[in-house]
Amino acid sequence: DLSVNRLTGQVPDKIGDALDYMFLTNNSLTGAVPTWVTSRKQYLLWCLEKDLPCSAKAQYSSLFINCGGNKTIIDGNQYEEDTRLNGPSFFSTSSFWPEQWASSTTGVYMGNDDNDYTAEYPYIMNVNGTGLYQTARLSPWSIRYYGLCMMKGRYKVRLHFAELQFPDDETYNSLGKRIFDVSIQGNQVLKDFNIAEEAGGVGTRIDKDFDDIYVTGSTLEIHLYWSGKGTTAIPDRGIYGPLICGIAVTPIGGSTGLSVGAITGIVVALVVLLVLIILVLWLRGFLDFRDIEDRELHGLDIQIGHFTLRQIKAATGNFNSVNKIGEGGFGPVYK
């Protein structure tokens, strides 16, 4: 396991046959992926691409997953099945086309190579939605869930948790602590998260809501990862790492799938169309902007003429005060 070591350079072109797993998460490696990696799985090149690009047009605006459990309906929403066994280095996608979601688990449990990557609570839970909180997906190091082919927009992400592996008694086995971190879209939203402590006990549900989660491409990433804290061998070896029962992603205010540029273009087009409509109406005489006085004088038989300054001076005696008959809003008035 070479994760989180700030390694640089390229992955070796050749490697010995005795190596089962190599974990290189969170390093700064560059260069091409060697053929000994890509030749093992046909879809591996796609899962190594940044942000897992959509294989078709983005069309999903919600996502519900029952992590580690069967398909179930909670509050009218159908949570999709997630029962694959997974393993130390595993990547899987949903059966929809185009793919609606994918998940990956990485890591080998210390002291217990046979530990599972799913868990089921052995007791009855007295909470609503027991079908969702009875099972969970877990991993010793990292769990990632990807919402694929998501429409651009603003979303609310709800993460469902319940501690399923520690006993609810006063024995030594109940002293275990599961502590991990959670990031959404690369931003840390939970640090040193302890499910049992937050929920007030084991086998008790707790939901964490995160608003203002933006999808600007077509992929939503939820990452749960162990940071080396908590216990690792209580009640048994290999009981540690991130755990999650369910995921719900819903749009806030609607996800249109339109980019800012597209929305701007639509607004500009509407403004231009409105201007053209007004212009056509004005040219056809449906819009009359003349003032009221002009409309009152319209149709009257009024004869008007033009006079020169010399003619006006002669008529008024060079503006003689004897011919002045009053004052108006624009000055003296002469006869």
Secondary structure, DSSP 8 states (H G I E B T S, - for coil): ---SS--EE---S---TT-------S-EE-S---HHHHTT-TTHHHHTSTT---SS---B--EEEEETS--EEETTEEEEEE-----TEEEEE-SSSS--EEEEEE---TT-TT--SEEE-SS---STTHHHHSEEEE-SSEEEEEE-SB-SEEEEEEEEE---SS-SSSSGGGG--B-EEEEETTEEEEEEE-HHHHHTSTT--EEEEEEEEEESSS-EEEEEE--S-B-SSSSSTT--S-EE-EEEEEESS------HHHHHHHHHHHHHHHHHHHHHHHHTTS-----HHHHHHTT---------HHHHHHHHTTT-GGGEEEEETTEEEE-
